[in-house]
Each structure stands twice: as structure tokens, then as C-alpha cells.
């Protein structure tokens, strides 16, 4: 079952994350359609220990790319886990410096 929704600029649509969703045809020629997504997860679905704070930066710097990926320092194929719209492993020192400001 689908329920297509056509919206005017400035409109908002709120739906459950369990819903299948996708953007349809952009009906405004020569115009980029922008979207702002705000997503939350239940607190009990996260890891028991916060690896970003539990592991000293000096040890993180010595880890293999695979270990960094497993700990969440690399963006997966989705848009989750980004910092400043990029994968954290691309500039980890810069990410840490900006976080300290």
C-alpha cells in the first residue's frame, strides 16, 4: 500500500522510521529539491560502552582501518555517523580539534 504525498515548499511530513519511504519525481523543473531529515534511535539500541570516549585517542590513532570501521570511526554506506558531512576517519584530528573548541 502506498500513500503518495505532494507537498508545497515549506511543508513538513512526519512518519515512523518503520515506514518504507522515498522521494518521488521532482515536479519543479531546473530546481533542486532539498530535504532536512531528523532521526532518533531509542537509547537502549546503542552500544553499552561509548567507544569514542572509552578508548584514548593515542590508541585510536594506532588502529587499523578495519578496527576504526568496526568502532564507528568510518561512515558506512548510509549517511549515518558523519561529522561535518564527511566520514570521521578522513580527518580525525580535525574532528577532535573542532570538538574541543
C-alpha positions in Angstrom: 0.0 0.0 0.0 1.3 3.4 -0.9 0.1 6.9 0.1 1.7 9.4 -2.2 2.0 12.9 -0.7 2.6 16.0 -2.8 3.8 18.9 -0.7 4.2 22.6 -1.2 7.5 24.3 -0.3 7.9 24.7 3.5 5.7 21.7 4.3 6.7 19.0 6.8 5.9 15.3 6.8 6.3 13.3 10.0 6.3 9.5 9.7 7.6 6.5 11.7 11.0 5.1 10.8 9.4 1.7 10.2 7.6 3.2 7.1 9.1 2.5 3.7 9.6 5.9 2.1 11.3 7.5 -0.8 11.3 10.7 -2.9 9.1 10.7 -6.0 9.6 12.6 -9.2 10.7 16.2 -8.7 7.9 18.2 -10.4 9.7 21.6 -10.3 11.9 21.9 -13.4 15.5 23.1 -13.0 15.2 23.2 -9.2 17.0 21.1 -6.6 14.7 19.5 -4.1 16.1 19.8 -0.6 15.2 17.8 2.4 16.0 18.0 6.1 15.9 14.7 7.9 16.0 14.5 11.7 16.3 10.9 13.0 16.4 9.5 16.5 17.0 6.0 17.9 16.0 4.5 21.2 18.7 4.9 23.8 18.7 1.1 24.6 19.7 0.3 21.0 23.1 1.9 21.3 26.3 0.2 22.5 26.8 -0.4 26.2 30.1 1.5 26.3 30.8 4.7 24.4 33.8 3.7 22.4 34.5 7.3 21.3 35.2 8.3 24.9 36.4 5.0 26.4 39.4 4.5 24.1 42.2 7.0 24.3 42.9 9.0 21.1 46.5 7.8 21.2 45.3 4.2 20.8 42.7 5.1 18.2 45.4 6.7 16.0 47.3 3.4 16.0 44.3 1.2 15.0 43.9 -0.4 11.6 41.3 1.0 9.2 39.2 -2.2 9.8 39.1 -1.6 13.5 38.3 2.0 13.1 35.4 1.0 10.8 34.1 -1.5 13.4 34.2 1.1 16.2 32.2 3.6 14.1 35.0 6.0 13.1 34.2 5.4 9.4 30.9 6.3 7.7 29.1 3.2 6.4 27.3 3.2 3.1 24.4 5.2 4.6 24.6 8.8 5.8 24.9 7.8 9.4 27.9 8.5 11.5 29.1 11.6 9.6 30.8 14.7 11.2 30.7 17.9 9.3 29.1 16.0 6.4 32.0 13.6 6.0 33.4 10.3 7.3 35.2 11.0 10.6 38.2 8.8 9.5 39.0 11.3 6.7 40.1 14.0 9.3 40.1 12.6 12.8 42.5 15.1 14.3 40.4 17.9 12.8 37.2 16.4 14.2 38.8 16.1 17.6 40.2 19.7 17.4 36.8 21.2 16.5 35.1 19.2 19.3 37.5 20.6 21.8 36.6 24.2 21.0 
